[in-house]
Amino acid sequence: MDSNNPYSQQYPPPPQQFAQPSQGYNYNQPPQYYPPPNEPLQQVPQYNTNTGYAELGEAPLNANDKIRPSSGYKDVWATVLWLCNMAGFIALSVIALRSFSSNNAPSTGPSVGLTFDADTVKIFGLAAVVGFGFSFLYLILANLIPGPLILITFVGSILVYFGVTAYYFYMKYYSAAIIFLIFSVLYMLCFWWWRDRIPFATIMLKAVTSITRSYWSTMVAGTISLVVQTVYSVWFMITVVGVYQTYTGSSLNAAMVFLVFSFYWTTQVISYVTHVTLSGVFATVYFLNNQVAHPIWGCARRALTTSFGSICFGGLLIALISTLRYFVRVARSNSDNIILTFVLCIIECIISCIEGMFEWFNQYAFSGVAIYGQAFVPSAKRTWSMIQDRGVEAMINDNLIGNVLFMGSLLVGVLSSLLGYLYLLVSKPTYNTSGDMTPIIMLICFIIGMSMFSTIATVISSGVTTTFVCLAEDPEALRRVSPELYEAIRQTWPQVVQGV
């Protein structure tokens, strides 16, 4: 190794530039990563305790070519577009609520043109309550028993899916029974394939929940987000009922397309605001340990102001895909043609895969938004390039916690939709005499349950994704903060930390 060539030095740099680990970590000095000799020096972040953002150090190849820290509001156009969407939803909701109030007032006869009624609001309300209860319980268990929770999620999902399968076969609802049977078998196979990854996932989950226990503001933020999500879901349910009472034909179809799209977009925005806020907290703890007493305030302020446009931008992409998938699923449920149903099922699977990839990428992109304070696209590019350079993509692809949380969201959604189905069987509303509205009501209950869980699970997933992004930025910091997690990562993926 040539001692005169700075590019040949391994991390950490020599003592004259950086303090050795035994001497303590210098928070005012950003870590350096040396590229190959034929490439310019890279800009590396220095976490600013005043702004809360990771700011780029001034060490460019050219003295006049400096990368300045990002500032100001980002992706403002997306904020404006989302506000227009909310204005449209509120206007439609006012009309729908007036119709709902008049149609469900005491009267001598049935309402004219009634499609949904007040009992439907009870169904949706119970679905929201079930989703809230199970989601909050999951968050509590994640902090109390992080290790066994992974096994409980796997085994519980398998048992519930087999139970639902048996029930649907008993009720002769064969299409739903076959779908849940496939899920049951797939989950059993996943449990067998992923059993070797459970120990590392347990260590990662323990590391994240230890931070949430030390900073209870993360739990409070997740709970507030869940309450906001619940209130908005109830508002959306009543609006849907009122719209079905007010409009018919093409007007009803157009209104429902907008409502479903607006619901997906707004719930994504609520979830991502929570994610960006919590990611800022986890990044602060990662880089600065306990130097900031209450980082939640600054992180929440940035998520609701300068980074809000980026949140709306990322949520818009998911909302468009989710809306398309919802109506493909409705068309498949209402189709009597076997060939068409099969084709729509394939299309739905493809769209679901695309949606999953976008949601997966957005999680890491928004962690970058929280750390660097940049717009959505630059932050996504920077985060992805950094992760690839540091070799963390293999670890992300092998992340079991994300799969467990996805199973949990499906489980809560299934339980909510099953409750809606049972309520329909017991109440037997007049608008569903033929059973045509059963798939739509079950889908809405499923969406409500999943949105409830997705919001509360953000507390856990934000910690995991932010840890991966911060690990790609400065692996040495993890050794100081969490030696056990660092050692587990070093043993599993030595290429990630081999330069440390």
C-alpha positions as CSV (number, residue, x, y, z in Angstrom):
1,M,0.0,0.0,0.0
2,D,1.5,3.4,-1.0
3,S,1.4,5.6,2.1
4,N,1.8,8.7,-0.1
5,N,-1.3,8.0,-2.1
6,P,-4.4,9.1,-0.2
7,Y,-6.6,6.9,-2.4
8,S,-4.9,3.8,-1.2
9,Q,-5.9,4.4,2.5
10,Q,-8.6,2.4,4.0
11,Y,-11.4,3.7,6.2
12,P,-10.9,5.3,8.7
13,P,-8.4,7.8,7.5
14,P,-5.0,8.4,9.2
15,P,-4.9,10.0,12.7
16,Q,-3.8,13.4,11.4
17,Q,-7.2,13.7,9.6
18,F,-9.6,11.9,11.9
19,A,-9.7,10.8,15.5
20,Q,-9.3,7.1,16.1
21,P,-12.3,5.2,17.5
22,S,-10.7,4.9,20.9
23,Q,-10.4,8.7,21.1
24,G,-14.0,9.3,20.5
25,Y,-15.9,10.2,17.3
26,N,-15.6,13.8,16.0
27,Y,-19.1,14.9,15.0
28,N,-17.8,18.0,13.4
29,Q,-15.7,16.1,10.9
30,P,-17.6,14.2,8.1
31,P,-16.4,10.7,7.3
32,Q,-14.4,10.3,4.1
33,Y,-14.6,7.6,1.5
34,Y,-11.8,7.5,-1.1
35,P,-12.7,6.7,-4.7
36,P,-10.3,5.1,-7.2
37,P,-7.4,7.4,-8.3
38,N,-9.1,8.2,-11.6
39,E,-12.2,9.5,-10.0
40,P,-12.8,12.8,-8.2
41,L,-13.2,13.0,-4.5
42,Q,-16.9,12.4,-3.5
43,Q,-18.9,14.8,-1.4
44,V,-19.9,13.2,2.0
45,P,-22.5,14.4,4.5
46,Q,-22.0,16.1,7.8
47,Y,-25.1,15.9,10.0
48,N,-26.1,19.4,11.1
49,T,-27.6,19.5,14.6
50,N,-29.2,22.9,13.9
51,T,-31.0,22.1,10.6
52,G,-31.3,18.3,11.1
53,Y,-30.2,17.7,7.6
54,A,-27.0,15.9,6.4
55,E,-25.1,18.6,4.6
56,L,-22.5,18.0,2.0
57,G,-18.9,18.8,2.9
58,E,-16.9,21.1,0.7
59,A,-14.1,18.9,-0.7
60,P,-14.6,19.0,-4.4
61,L,-12.0,18.3,-7.0
62,N,-12.3,21.9,-8.3
63,A,-12.4,24.6,-5.7
64,N,-15.0,26.6,-7.6
65,D,-17.2,23.5,-8.0
66,K,-18.9,23.3,-4.6
67,I,-22.0,21.4,-3.8
68,R,-24.1,23.5,-1.4
69,P,-26.6,22.1,1.1
70,S,-30.1,22.0,-0.2
71,S,-32.6,24.5,1.2
72,G,-36.1,25.9,0.6
73,Y,-39.3,24.1,-0.4
74,K,-39.0,21.1,-2.7
75,D,-41.4,19.8,-5.4
76,V,-43.9,22.6,-4.7
77,W,-46.0,21.6,-7.7
78,A,-46.9,18.3,-6.0
79,T,-48.0,20.2,-2.9
80,V,-50.3,22.4,-5.0
81,L,-51.7,19.4,-6.9
82,W,-52.4,17.5,-3.6
83,L,-54.2,20.6,-2.2
84,C,-56.4,20.7,-5.3
85,N,-57.1,17.1,-4.8
86,M,-58.2,17.7,-1.2
87,A,-60.3,20.7,-2.3
88,G,-62.1,18.4,-4.7
89,F,-62.6,15.7,-2.1
90,I,-64.0,18.2,0.4
91,A,-66.4,19.6,-2.1
92,L,-67.6,16.2,-3.1
93,S,-67.8,15.2,0.6
94,V,-70.0,18.2,1.4
95,I,-72.5,17.2,-1.3
96,A,-72.4,13.5,-0.2
97,L,-72.8,14.2,3.5
98,R,-75.9,16.3,2.9
99,S,-77.4,13.4,0.9
100,F,-76.3,11.0,3.6
101,S,-77.9,13.1,6.3
102,S,-81.2,13.5,4.5
103,N,-81.5,9.9,3.3
104,N,-80.8,8.5,6.8
105,A,-83.1,10.8,8.7
106,P,-86.2,9.3,10.2
107,S,-88.9,8.8,7.5
108,T,-92.0,6.8,6.7
109,G,-90.6,4.9,3.8
110,P,-87.3,3.8,2.2
111,S,-85.1,6.4,0.5
112,V,-85.4,6.7,-3.2
113,G,-82.3,5.6,-5.1
114,L,-80.6,4.3,-2.0
115,T,-77.6,2.1,-2.7
116,F,-75.6,2.2,0.5
117,D,-77.2,3.0,3.9
118,A,-76.3,3.8,7.5
119,D,-75.6,0.1,8.2
120,T,-72.7,0.3,5.6
121,V,-71.1,3.0,7.6
122,K,-71.2,0.7,10.6
123,I,-69.5,-2.0,8.6
124,F,-66.7,0.3,7.5
125,G,-66.5,1.8,11.0
126,L,-66.0,-1.7,12.5
127,A,-63.4,-2.4,9.9
128,A,-61.5,0.7,10.9
129,V,-61.8,-0.2,14.6
130,V,-60.5,-3.7,14.0
131,G,-57.6,-2.3,11.9
132,F,-56.8,0.3,14.6
133,G,-56.9,-2.3,17.4
134,F,-54.7,-4.9,15.7
135,S,-52.2,-2.4,14.4
136,F,-51.8,-0.8,17.8
137,L,-51.4,-4.2,19.4
138,Y,-48.7,-5.1,16.8
139,L,-46.8,-2.0,17.7
140,I,-46.9,-2.7,21.4
141,L,-45.8,-6.4,20.8
142,A,-42.9,-5.2,18.6
143,N,-41.5,-3.3,21.6
144,L,-42.2,-6.0,24.2
145,I,-41.3,-9.2,22.3
146,P,-39.5,-8.2,19.1
147,G,-37.9,-11.6,18.5
148,P,-41.0,-13.9,19.0
149,L,-43.1,-11.4,17.1
150,I,-41.6,-12.5,13.8
151,L,-42.5,-16.1,14.5
152,I,-46.0,-15.1,15.7
153,T,-46.6,-13.1,12.5
154,F,-45.6,-16.1,10.3
155,V,-47.5,-18.7,12.3
156,G,-50.5,-16.5,12.9
157,S,-50.8,-15.5,9.2
158,I,-50.6,-19.2,8.2
159,L,-53.3,-20.3,10.7
160,V,-55.6,-17.4,9.9
161,Y,-55.4,-17.9,6.1
162,F,-56.1,-21.7,6.5
163,G,-59.0,-20.8,8.8
164,V,-60.4,-18.3,6.3
165,T,-59.9,-20.9,3.5
166,A,-61.9,-23.5,5.4
167,Y,-64.7,-21.0,6.2
168,Y,-65.0,-19.9,2.5
169,F,-65.1,-23.5,1.4
170,Y,-67.8,-24.2,4.0
171,M,-69.8,-21.2,2.7
172,K,-69.2,-22.4,-0.9
173,Y,-67.5,-19.1,-1.8
174,Y,-65.0,-21.1,-3.9
175,S,-63.1,-18.2,-5.7
176,A,-62.1,-16.6,-2.4
177,A,-61.4,-20.0,-0.8
178,I,-58.9,-20.9,-3.6
179,I,-57.2,-17.5,-3.3
180,F,-56.7,-17.8,0.4
181,L,-55.5,-21.4,0.0
182,I,-52.8,-20.2,-2.4
183,F,-51.8,-17.6,0.2
184,S,-51.6,-20.2,2.9
185,V,-49.4,-22.5,0.9
186,L,-47.1,-19.6,-0.2
187,Y,-46.7,-18.4,3.4
188,M,-45.7,-21.9,4.6
189,L,-43.1,-22.1,1.8
190,C,-41.8,-18.6,2.7
191,F,-41.5,-19.6,6.4
192,W,-39.4,-22.6,5.3
193,W,-37.2,-20.6,2.8
194,W,-36.6,-17.6,5.2
195,R,-36.1,-19.5,8.5
196,D,-32.3,-19.0,8.3
197,R,-32.8,-15.2,8.1
198,I,-34.9,-14.9,11.2
199,P,-32.0,-14.4,13.7
200,F,-30.6,-11.4,11.8
201,A,-34.1,-9.9,11.4
202,T,-34.6,-10.4,15.2
203,I,-31.4,-8.4,16.0
204,M,-32.4,-5.6,13.6
205,L,-35.9,-5.4,15.1
206,K,-34.5,-5.3,18.6
207,A,-32.1,-2.5,17.6
208,V,-35.0,-0.5,16.1
209,T,-37.4,-1.0,19.0
210,S,-34.7,-0.1,21.5
211,I,-34.6,3.4,19.9
212,T,-38.4,3.6,20.0
213,R,-38.4,2.8,23.7
214,S,-35.7,5.4,24.4
215,Y,-37.5,8.0,22.2
216,W,-41.2,7.5,23.0
217,S,-42.0,10.4,20.7
218,T,-41.7,7.9,17.8
219,M,-44.5,5.9,19.3
220,V,-46.5,9.0,19.9
221,A,-46.0,10.1,16.2
222,G,-47.1,6.6,15.0
223,T,-50.2,6.7,17.2
224,I,-51.1,10.2,16.1
225,S,-50.6,9.2,12.5
226,L,-52.9,6.2,13.1
227,V,-55.6,8.4,14.6
228,V,-55.4,10.8,11.7
229,Q,-55.6,7.8,9.3
230,T,-58.7,6.4,11.2
231,V,-60.5,9.8,11.2
232,Y,-59.8,10.3,7.5
233,S,-61.0,6.7,6.7
234,V,-64.3,7.2,8.6
235,W,-64.7,10.5,6.7
236,F,-64.1,8.7,3.4
237,M,-66.6,5.9,4.3
238,I,-69.4,8.3,5.0
239,T,-68.5,10.2,1.8
240,V,-68.7,7.0,-0.3
241,V,-72.1,6.1,1.2
242,G,-73.4,9.6,0.4
243,V,-72.0,9.5,-3.2
244,Y,-73.8,6.2,-3.8
245,Q,-77.0,7.9,-2.6
246,T,-76.5,11.0,-4.7
247,Y,-75.2,9.9,-8.1
248,T,-76.0,7.1,-10.6
249,G,-74.6,5.8,-13.9
250,S,-71.5,7.5,-15.3
251,S,-71.6,10.3,-12.7
252,L,-71.3,7.7,-9.9
253,N,-68.4,5.9,-11.7
254,A,-66.5,9.1,-12.2
255,A,-67.0,10.1,-8.6
256,M,-65.9,6.7,-7.3
257,V,-62.7,6.8,-9.5
258,F,-61.8,10.2,-8.0
259,L,-62.6,9.1,-4.4
260,V,-60.6,5.9,-4.6
261,F,-57.6,7.8,-6.1
262,S,-57.9,10.6,-3.5
263,F,-58.1,8.0,-0.7
264,Y,-55.0,6.2,-1.9
265,W,-53.0,9.5,-2.3
266,T,-54.0,11.0,1.0
267,T,-53.3,7.9,3.0
268,Q,-49.9,7.6,1.3
269,V,-49.2,11.2,2.2
270,I,-50.1,10.6,5.8
271,S,-48.0,7.5,5.9
272,Y,-45.0,9.2,4.2
273,V,-45.1,12.3,6.5
274,T,-44.8,9.9,9.4
275,H,-42.0,8.0,7.7
276,V,-40.0,11.1,6.9
277,T,-40.4,12.4,10.4
278,L,-39.4,9.1,12.0
279,S,-36.5,8.7,9.6
280,G,-35.1,12.0,10.7
281,V,-35.3,10.8,14.3
282,F,-33.5,7.5,13.6
283,A,-30.8,9.3,11.5
284,T,-30.2,11.8,14.3
285,V,-29.8,8.9,16.8
286,Y,-27.6,7.0,14.4
287,F,-25.1,9.9,13.7
288,L,-25.4,11.8,16.9
289,N,-26.5,9.2,19.4
290,N,-28.0,11.1,22.4
291,Q,-26.7,14.6,21.6
292,V,-30.2,15.8,20.6
293,A,-32.8,15.5,23.3
294,H,-36.0,15.9,21.3
295,P,-35.3,15.5,17.6
296,I,-38.9,14.8,16.7
297,W,-39.9,18.5,16.6
298,G,-37.4,19.6,13.9
299,C,-38.0,16.4,11.9
300,A,-41.8,16.9,11.9
301,R,-41.5,20.5,11.0
302,R,-39.4,19.7,7.9
303,A,-41.7,16.8,6.9
304,L,-44.7,19.2,7.0
305,T,-43.0,22.2,5.3
306,T,-39.9,22.0,3.1
307,S,-40.1,18.3,2.3
308,F,-43.9,18.1,2.0
309,G,-43.9,18.5,-1.8
310,S,-41.5,15.6,-2.1
311,I,-43.9,13.5,0.0
312,C,-46.8,14.4,-2.2
313,F,-44.8,13.5,-5.3
314,G,-43.8,10.1,-4.1
315,G,-47.4,9.4,-2.8
316,L,-48.8,10.4,-6.2
317,L,-46.9,7.6,-8.0
318,I,-48.2,4.9,-5.6
319,A,-51.7,6.3,-5.7
320,L,-51.9,6.1,-9.5
321,I,-50.8,2.4,-9.5
322,S,-53.0,1.5,-6.5
323,T,-56.1,3.0,-8.1
324,L,-55.5,1.0,-11.3
325,R,-55.1,-2.2,-9.3
326,Y,-58.2,-1.5,-7.3
327,F,-60.5,-1.2,-10.4
328,V,-58.9,-4.3,-12.0
329,R,-59.7,-6.2,-8.9
330,V,-63.3,-4.9,-8.9
331,A,-63.7,-5.9,-12.6
332,R,-62.3,-9.4,-11.8
333,S,-64.7,-9.9,-8.9
334,N,-67.7,-8.9,-11.0
335,S,-66.8,-10.8,-14.1
336,D,-68.7,-14.0,-15.0
337,N,-66.4,-14.8,-17.9
338,I,-63.8,-17.4,-16.8
339,I,-61.2,-16.4,-19.4
340,L,-61.6,-12.7,-18.7
341,T,-61.3,-13.3,-15.0
342,F,-58.1,-15.2,-15.5
343,V,-56.6,-12.5,-17.7
344,L,-57.6,-9.8,-15.1
345,C,-56.0,-11.9,-12.4
346,I,-52.7,-11.9,-14.3
347,I,-52.9,-8.2,-14.9
348,E,-53.6,-7.6,-11.2
349,C,-50.6,-9.6,-10.2
350,I,-48.4,-7.6,-12.6
351,I,-49.7,-4.3,-11.2
352,S,-49.3,-5.6,-7.7
353,C,-45.6,-6.4,-8.4
354,I,-45.0,-2.9,-9.9
355,E,-46.8,-1.3,-6.9
356,G,-44.6,-3.3,-4.5
357,M,-41.4,-2.3,-6.2
358,F,-42.5,1.4,-6.1
359,E,-43.4,1.2,-2.4
360,W,-40.1,-0.5,-1.6
361,F,-38.1,2.1,-3.4
362,N,-40.0,5.0,-1.9
363,Q,-39.2,3.8,1.6
364,Y,-35.5,4.3,0.9
365,A,-35.9,7.4,-1.2
366,F,-37.8,9.1,1.6
367,S,-35.2,8.1,4.1
368,G,-32.8,10.1,1.9
369,V,-35.3,13.0,1.8
370,A,-35.3,13.0,5.6
371,I,-31.5,12.9,5.9
372,Y,-30.4,15.2,3.1
373,G,-33.5,17.5,2.7
374,Q,-33.3,17.3,-1.1
375,A,-36.2,17.0,-3.6
376,F,-37.6,13.5,-4.3
377,V,-35.8,12.7,-7.5
378,P,-32.3,13.9,-6.5
379,S,-32.6,12.2,-3.1
380,A,-33.7,9.0,-4.7
381,K,-30.8,9.0,-7.2
382,R,-28.3,9.8,-4.4
383,T,-29.6,7.2,-2.0
384,W,-29.7,4.4,-4.6
385,S,-26.2,5.2,-5.9
386,M,-24.8,5.3,-2.4
387,I,-26.4,2.0,-1.5
388,Q,-25.0,0.4,-4.6
389,D,-21.5,1.8,-4.0
390,R,-21.4,0.5,-0.5
391,G,-22.9,-2.9,-1.3
392,V,-25.9,-2.7,0.9
393,E,-28.4,-3.7,-1.8
394,A,-27.8,-7.3,-1.0
395,M,-28.7,-6.7,2.6
396,I,-31.9,-4.8,1.6
397,N,-32.9,-7.6,-0.8
398,D,-32.5,-10.0,2.1
399,N,-34.5,-7.9,4.6
400,L,-37.0,-10.1,6.3
401,I,-38.6,-7.4,8.5
402,G,-40.2,-5.8,5.4
403,N,-41.7,-9.1,4.4
404,V,-43.0,-9.7,8.0
405,L,-44.6,-6.2,8.1
406,F,-46.2,-6.9,4.7
407,M,-47.7,-10.1,6.0
408,G,-49.0,-8.2,9.0
409,S,-50.7,-5.7,6.8
410,L,-52.3,-8.4,4.7
411,L,-53.4,-10.2,7.9
412,V,-55.1,-7.1,9.3
413,G,-56.7,-6.4,5.9
414,V,-58.0,-9.9,5.7
415,L,-59.5,-9.8,9.2
416,S,-61.2,-6.4,8.4
417,S,-62.6,-7.7,5.1
418,L,-63.8,-10.9,6.9
419,L,-65.6,-8.8,9.5
420,G,-67.3,-6.9,6.7
421,Y,-68.4,-10.2,5.0
422,L,-69.8,-11.6,8.3
423,Y,-71.7,-8.4,9.0
424,L,-73.3,-8.6,5.5
425,L,-74.4,-12.1,6.2
426,V,-76.0,-11.1,9.6
427,S,-77.5,-7.8,8.6
428,K,-78.6,-8.7,5.1
429,P,-79.1,-5.1,3.9
430,T,-81.6,-4.4,1.2
431,Y,-79.1,-3.0,-1.3
432,N,-77.2,-6.4,-1.3
433,T,-80.0,-8.8,-1.8
434,S,-78.4,-10.3,-4.9
435,G,-74.9,-10.2,-3.3
436,D,-73.4,-7.9,-6.0
437,M,-72.1,-5.4,-3.5
438,T,-70.3,-8.0,-1.4
439,P,-66.9,-7.8,-3.3
440,I,-66.9,-4.0,-3.2
441,I,-67.6,-3.8,0.5
442,M,-65.0,-6.5,1.3
443,L,-62.4,-4.7,-0.8
444,I,-63.1,-1.4,1.0
445,C,-62.8,-3.1,4.4
446,F,-59.6,-4.7,3.2
447,I,-58.1,-1.4,2.1
448,I,-59.1,0.2,5.4
449,G,-57.5,-2.5,7.4
450,M,-54.3,-2.4,5.4
451,S,-54.0,1.4,5.6
452,M,-54.4,1.2,9.3
453,F,-51.6,-1.3,9.7
454,S,-49.3,0.4,7.1
455,T,-49.5,3.6,9.1
456,I,-48.5,2.1,12.4
457,A,-45.9,-0.2,10.9
458,T,-44.1,2.9,9.6
459,V,-42.6,3.3,13.1
460,I,-40.7,0.0,12.6
461,S,-40.1,0.1,8.8
462,S,-38.7,3.7,9.1
463,G,-36.2,2.6,11.6
464,V,-35.0,-0.3,9.5
465,T,-34.8,1.5,6.2
466,T,-33.1,4.6,7.7
467,T,-30.5,2.3,9.4
468,F,-29.7,0.7,6.0
469,V,-29.2,4.2,4.4
470,C,-27.1,5.5,7.3
471,L,-25.1,2.3,7.3
472,A,-24.2,2.9,3.7
473,E,-23.2,6.4,4.6
474,D,-21.1,5.7,7.7
475,P,-20.7,2.1,8.9
476,E,-18.3,3.2,11.7
477,A,-21.1,5.0,13.5
478,L,-23.1,1.8,13.9
479,R,-20.2,0.2,15.7
480,R,-20.3,2.9,18.3
481,V,-24.1,3.0,18.7
482,S,-25.0,-0.7,18.4
483,P,-22.0,-3.1,18.5
484,E,-24.2,-6.2,18.5
485,L,-26.0,-5.1,15.3
486,Y,-22.7,-4.1,13.7
487,E,-21.2,-7.5,14.5
488,A,-24.2,-9.3,13.1
489,I,-24.0,-7.3,9.9
490,R,-20.2,-7.8,9.6
491,Q,-20.6,-11.6,9.9
492,T,-23.5,-11.8,7.5
493,W,-22.4,-9.2,4.9
494,P,-18.7,-8.4,5.5
495,Q,-18.5,-6.5,2.2
496,V,-20.7,-3.8,3.7
497,V,-18.3,-2.9,6.5
498,Q,-15.0,-4.3,5.1
499,G,-13.6,-0.8,4.6
500,V,-14.2,0.2,8.2
